[in-house]
């Protein structure tokens, strides 16, 4: 259940985003839960579809929800944001190392050294 405070200085998309994120965090919306379509939620809340779309985009960017094409939008069962960002950074590093033709053993040694220094 999402409720909007019309007197709040917080924009409606942010109110939607925060409330969904909180409901995911405290398990009221467990992983795998299908969320309403953008249009349906916008209609239910009396908002423009673009407002809900922005909230969904930001939640997806943070890894809270995932869109599965025509199947709809679901609460993500994946990793928390920090872990996801670290994995993305690792993928970028791995791709760069491959382009530079550096041996994986050397690349791993570089990472181990960097982690020891930090």
C-alpha positions in Angstrom: 0.0 0.0 0.0 1.4 3.3 -1.1 0.1 6.6 0.3 1.1 10.0 -1.0 1.3 13.2 1.1 0.2 16.0 -1.2 1.5 18.6 1.3 5.0 17.1 1.4 7.9 18.8 -0.3 9.1 15.4 -1.4 8.2 14.8 -5.1 5.6 12.1 -5.7 8.0 9.9 -7.6 10.3 9.9 -4.6 7.5 9.1 -2.2 6.6 6.1 -4.4 10.3 5.0 -4.7 10.9 5.3 -1.0 7.8 3.4 0.0 8.4 0.5 -2.4 12.1 0.3 -1.3 11.0 0.2 2.4 8.4 -2.5 1.7 11.1 -4.6 0.0 13.5 -4.0 2.8 11.2 -5.1 5.5 9.9 -8.0 3.5 6.3 -6.7 3.0 7.2 -7.1 -0.7 9.3 -10.3 -0.8 11.5 -11.2 -3.7 9.6 -12.3 -6.8 6.5 -10.3 -6.0 4.9 -8.9 -9.1 4.3 -5.1 -9.0 1.4 -3.4 -10.6 2.0 -2.0 -14.1 3.0 1.6 -14.3 -0.4 2.7 -15.7 -2.3 0.8 -13.0 -0.3 2.2 -10.1 -0.4 5.7 -11.6 -4.2 5.3 -11.9 -4.5 4.0 -8.3 -2.4 6.8 -6.9 -3.9 9.6 -9.2 -0.5 10.2 -10.7 0.8 10.7 -14.3 2.3 7.4 -15.6 5.7 9.2 -16.1 5.9 9.8 -12.4 5.5 6.2 -11.6 7.8 5.3 -14.5 10.6 7.4 -12.9 10.2 5.8 -9.5 10.4 2.3 -11.2 13.4 3.3 -13.2 15.3 4.5 -10.1 14.3 1.3 -8.2 15.5 -0.8 -11.1 18.8 1.2 -11.2 19.2 0.4 -7.5 18.6 -3.3 -8.0 15.4 -3.3 -6.0 13.1 -4.3 -8.8 13.6 -5.8 -12.3 11.6 -5.7 -15.4 11.1 -8.9 -17.3 9.7 -7.6 -20.6 6.1 -8.5 -21.2 6.0 -10.5 -18.0 6.0 -7.4 -15.9 8.0 -5.8 -13.1 9.0 -7.8 -10.0 10.8 -7.4 -6.8 14.4 -8.4 -7.4 15.6 -11.6 -5.9 19.2 -10.5 -6.6 21.9 -9.0 -4.6 21.9 -5.8 -2.6 23.0 -2.6 -4.4 26.6 -2.6 -3.1 27.2 -6.1 -4.1 25.7 -5.5 -7.5 27.9 -2.4 -8.1 31.0 -4.3 -7.1 30.1 -7.1 -9.5 29.6 -4.6 -12.3 33.0 -3.0 -11.5 34.6 -6.4 -11.6 33.0 -7.1 -15.0 34.3 -3.8 -16.4 37.7 -4.6 -15.0 37.7 -8.1 -16.5 36.7 -6.8 -19.9 39.4 -4.2 -19.8 42.0 -6.8 -18.8 41.0 -9.0 -21.7 41.3 -6.1 -24.1 44.8 -5.4 -22.8 45.6 -9.1 -23.1 46.8 -9.3 -19.5 47.0 -12.8 -18.0 44.2 -13.5 -15.5 46.8 -14.5 -12.8 48.4 -11.0 -13.2 45.0 -9.3 -13.1 44.0 -11.2 -9.9 47.4 -10.2 -8.3 46.7 -6.6 -9.2 43.3 -6.8 -7.4 44.7 -8.5 -4.4 47.4 -5.9 -4.1 44.8 -3.1 -4.5 42.6 -4.6 -1.8 45.6 -5.0 0.6 46.5 -1.3 0.1 43.0 0.0 0.7 
